[in-house]
Amino acid sequence: MDPPYGLAQRNCIVFSFGINNEWSFDDAMDLKGCKVYAFDPTMGKESHYRTPNIRFFNIGVGGEDVTMNNEWKFTYCGVSSVPATKAGGLDSISVKCKWTIARQIFILPKPSGQRLTSEMRCSSSFMTYKSIVKLTSTENSPIDYFKMDVEGSEVSFFQEALYNSSQLLKKVKQIGLEIHPYRGETLKGMAPKYWELFQKLECLGFRLMHMNLNMVGGNSYTVNGTIYSGFYELVWMMENPVE
């Protein structure tokens, strides 16, 4: 891409929110020499360096700084690659559990050393954008790309950032964002919160430069000959990024 939006080889910073053990984007940015900060609290992995350029944090994003101790509620567990009869004694990542907190649902590995019971609990930390920027020491650095696929947490995250950290957001050159209805949510219920969010992004100086319909899982539908989808991949660019 033309400057100032293209990635400068070995001189770029990328934030990647939502990994789910799928590292292709992050690895591609690493090959360009970018410094990548990756965040995901749902993988059951401690914070670590994946490569010298990719630093992973076992942290989620949200509208406040909070550590949820003993507040993740177990609701269901299923086994992906072993007999279900053995699930109670496994400490393997192959056992995935459904947890709920703040009305959001996450699929997490079973906590090590625990049997699958309704009393299971675990903990995780969430941070605002201001705190994430401080954690990564990027307060004075432009962010070249901002990838976000966090299953609904983007709404509270951006609402807080737009209100309290707008000057930091102005340093972000591009935002890649996936949106879709979440469990129990309809398209009609989803639209108002994203419409408000997009208006605020435009007021800050972001412009929608790309929209792609994601047809995963048969979520497309046709109205009067036009194809629509419940899943969209959007890319926003800052019209005049702050260096």
N, C-alpha and C positions, 0 to 999 in steps of 0.2 A: 504494500500500500504506500501511497505517497506520504511524505512527511506532513504533519508531525505524528501520523498515526501508525506508520510502519514500525516493526520491531527492530531496533538497532542491535546487530550481532554483538553479543557479550556485553551489552550495556542496557539491559531491560529488566524490569521488575514485574512479576506476575503474581496475582493473588488467585488462588484456586479454592473455592468453597464448595465442598461436597465431592467426595472422591469415590466412595463405595467400592474400593479396591480396583477401580478402573483408572489406570495411570497413563493412558495413551496421550492425553492432552499435556499432562505435566512433563512426561518424558520428551515430547516433541519440543516443548519450550526449553527444556534442559539442553537439547541438541543445538538450539540456537544460542546457547550460552546465557539464557535468562536466569535470573535468580527467582526461584519459585517458592512461595509460601503456601502450603497446602493445609486445609483444615477439614476435619471430619470427626465427630465424636461417636460415630456409630460403627466403627470398624473393629473395636476391641483391641486397638494397638496403642502403645505408649508413644509419646512424642519422640521423634527421632529424625536423623538425616537419612533420607532414601538415597541420595547421592550428594556430592559436595554442593550442588546447586539447588537441590530440592529439600526443603525442611518441612517436615510434617508435624502438625500440632493436633493432639487429641482434644480439640476444642471446637465447639459449635458457634454459630453466629446468631445473634438475636437483638432484642431491643433493650437489654440490660445485662450488666455483668453479674453472673450468678453461678454458683455451684450447686447442683441439685443432688444433695445427699439423701439417700433413702426415700426419694420421691418418684423414682421411675416405677410404675406399677406394671407387673407382669400380667398379660392378658391371654397369651396363647403361645405355644411353642410347636414347631414342626421340625422334622428331620429331613435333610436334603439327600444324604448319601449313606445312611446307616439304618438298620432296622429300628422302627419306632419303639419296640419293646425294650431296647437298650438305652433309650434316650435319657432316662433318669440317672444313669451312671456315667454319662459321657462328659468330658471337659473339652470336647472338640469344637472347632469353629463351624463344623458341619451342622451343629444344632443351632438354628436361628430362632430367636424369640421375638414376639411382638410386644413392645412396651409403649405405654402412653404417658405423656406428660404435657400439661398445658394444652390438652385436647389435640395434640399432635401424636402421630404414630410413627415409631421407628422400628426397624428390624435390626436386632443386635445379636452378637454371639452370646451364648449362655455364659454367665459369670463363672470363672474357673472354680472348681471345687464345690459347686452347689448343685443340688438336684433340682429338677424342674418342678417347682411347687408354686402355688399362688402367693407365697410369702417372699418370693425372690425380690431383691431390690438391687439396684446399682446406682452409680452416680456419674455425673458428667458436668463439664463447665461450658458456659456460653459467654461470649463477649460482644460488646458493641464495636463498631468500626473504629472509634477513637482509641479504644483499648488495644485492638488488634494492631493498629498503626504504631502505637507505643511499644507493644510487645516485639514487633519486628524492626523497630528503630527506623521506620520509613517516613517519619513526620515531614521531612524536608525533601522527599523524593517524589518525582512523578511516578504514577503507577501505569504501566503500559497496557496491561490487560487485566480484567477483573472477571473471572469466570464463576458463575454461581448456579448451582443446582442443589438446592437445600430443602426441597419438599415443603415449601410454604413459609419457612422461616425468613425468607427474603422480605416479606411485607413488614414485619416488626423491625427488622434490621435496617431497612431503608428509611422507614418512618423516623426512627431515632436518629439515624445519620443525617438525614435531610434537615432535621430540626436542630441538632446539636453540633454537627460536624460538617456543615456544608462546604466550608473552605477546604477541608481535606478531600471531600468528594470531587471538588473541582480539579484536583490533581490527577484524577483517573481519566485516562484517554479513551478507553473503551470498556463497555460492560456487556458481557455475554450472559444471557439470562434465560433459563427455561421456566415456563409457567404452565400450570395445568390444574384442573380441579383436584382436590384432595379427598380422601375417603369421606363419603357422606356429603360432599359439597357438589352443588350443581353449577353449570355454566352461568346461570342467572345469578346465583349467589356469589360466584367468583368475580364477575365483571366489575362491580363498583369499587372494590378495594384496589384492583389493579389500575382501573381508570384514574383514580385519585393519585396513585403512586406515579403513573406515567406523566400525568400533568405536572407533578412536582419536579420530576426529573427534567422535563422540558423547561420549566421555569428556571432551573439551575443552569441550563445551557446544554443539556444533552439532546441529541437528535437521533431518532430511530433511523438507522441506515440499512438494516436487514431484518427480514421476518421470514421464517421458514415454518411450514406446517409439518409437525412431527406426526406421522401416521402410525406410530407404534401401537400395538395392541388393538387395532381396529377402531381407533377413536375418531376417525373421520366420518363426516356425514355430509349430505348434499341437500341444499335448499335452492330451489329454482335454477338448477343446473350448475350452481357454484359449490365447490368443495370447501368445507370448513373442517376444523379439527379442534379437539379439546386441549391439544398439546401444541405449544408454540415455542420456538427458539428465536430469541430476539437479540439483536446487537445494537447497542446505543453507543454513540460517540460524543465526546465533549467538543462542542464547536470551537471553543477557544481554551484549550487545556492550559492550566497554570504549570509552568515549569519550576 
